[in-house]
Amino acid sequence: MFKKKAEKRVVELNPSEVRLLLTALMNFRNKVAKTGRPTEDINELILMVTK
């Protein structure tokens, strides 16, 4: 009947963890792009991490 709101999670990362996460996300985005699937959601995650 009523939709439950999705919980927001906040993760604090140090600079080396941010670099590792960005590298992993970019590698995953490239792999997905090679298969021809959309990468918009991955791009949004990359933008969230860089802000």
C-alpha positions as CSV (number, residue, x, y, z in Angstrom):
1,M,0.0,0.0,0.0
2,F,2.7,2.5,1.0
3,K,6.1,2.4,-0.5
4,K,9.0,2.3,1.9
5,K,11.7,4.8,1.3
6,A,15.1,3.4,0.4
7,E,17.7,3.9,3.2
8,K,20.6,6.1,2.4
9,R,24.0,4.8,3.3
10,V,27.0,7.1,3.8
11,V,30.5,5.6,3.4
12,E,33.6,7.5,4.5
13,L,36.7,6.7,2.5
14,N,40.3,7.8,2.7
15,P,42.0,9.1,-0.4
16,S,43.6,5.7,-1.3
17,E,40.2,4.0,-1.0
18,V,38.6,6.6,-3.2
19,R,41.3,6.0,-5.9
20,L,40.8,2.2,-5.6
21,L,37.0,2.6,-5.9
22,L,37.2,4.9,-8.9
23,T,39.6,2.6,-10.7
24,A,37.3,-0.4,-10.1
25,L,34.2,1.5,-11.3
26,M,36.0,2.8,-14.4
27,N,37.2,-0.7,-15.3
28,F,33.7,-2.1,-14.7
29,R,32.2,0.7,-16.9
30,N,34.7,-0.1,-19.7
31,K,33.8,-3.8,-19.5
32,V,30.1,-3.0,-19.6
33,A,30.5,-0.6,-22.5
34,K,32.3,-3.2,-24.5
35,T,29.3,-5.5,-24.3
36,G,27.1,-2.6,-25.5
37,R,25.0,-2.2,-22.3
38,P,24.2,1.2,-20.9
39,T,26.7,2.8,-18.4
40,E,24.6,5.7,-17.1
41,D,24.2,4.2,-13.6
42,I,27.9,3.5,-13.3
43,N,28.6,7.0,-14.4
44,E,26.3,8.4,-11.7
45,L,28.2,6.3,-9.1
46,I,31.5,7.7,-10.4
47,L,30.2,11.2,-10.1
48,M,29.0,10.6,-6.5
49,V,32.4,9.3,-5.5
50,T,34.2,12.3,-6.9
51,K,32.0,14.9,-5.2
